[in-house]
């Protein structure tokens, strides 16, 4: 099976006839793409989204695909605008509802995703706010976190995950190993958490390893946890910390490899390093704003896949890790009936 099965790809356009959508369609039909991800620029109206997702879901490739988006509620809500239902941010949910009430609230959110044809929500955020001091600029300051107490965060995140699971939607707890107390934004640069990270930030993951389908690795580095490199490229973080110490058996998914924190100048090489390190799914958003920040030309979908497949031919470690990743993907999708 193609290494493309590990790729979740973004695109420009809002309708099936757009050239990006057509390129993706051909790759899906050939079994060379694992999923698609939608962003704000792909969203216009409820009818348009429903039609676009029906188009993707009706494609008869050799494998089903993940249809993903980030639908946290609040500021990170892709399905937003006239005709769409608005959902509260994580901060508002934890301030308004009990965890039991939050389950029913998030079940409505999950049912909304299911209606439109999505099967993967890249949420919940399980990062911890700092106990004192300034909130992280991209997370807590924007209401994307449940709070600073790991027990409270775990309770609301579990409600979110169970609600989605009961509707048939996969989830990805994020941003491992913990972004909430860091200083900086991985969209803009690599963020070193060596001086800010504490063991407490691991607690929500310990509580949720048996519940969430996936855990998302952010582009965070730590002198010990990641041995100095960004999370998706750290075999120590994935193999020893996440798999062995925490016992996580689900899928490990990267944050967007177009982010500046992932050093996106060599997109193919980043994918190779992520698979070698133990990641199962790779997100390449092809987001227009992030593409504009890159130097040089951006590889086409076909060129990216070709580079990754060529690497497999000469790299036995990569091939071995890819086989494990594909086995885990198959196991999840068969069990979850993707």
Secondary structure, 3 states (H helix, E strand, C coil): CCHHHHEEECCCCCCCCCHHHHHHHHHHHCCCCCEEECCHHHCCCHHHHHHHHHHHHHCCCCCCCEEEECEEECCEECCCCCCCCCCCCHHHHHHHCCHHHHHHHHHHHHHHHHHHCCCEECCCECCCCCCCCCCCCCCHHHCCCCCCCHHHHHHHHHHHHHHHHHHCCEEEEEEECCCCCCCCCCCCCCEECCCCCCHHHHHHHHHHCCCCCEEEECCEECCCCCCCCCHHHCHHHHHHHHHHHCCCCCEEEECCCCCHHHCHHHHHHHHHHHHHHCCCEEEECCCHHHHHCCCCCCCCHHHHHHHHHHHHHHCHHHHHHHHHHHHHHHHHHHHHCC
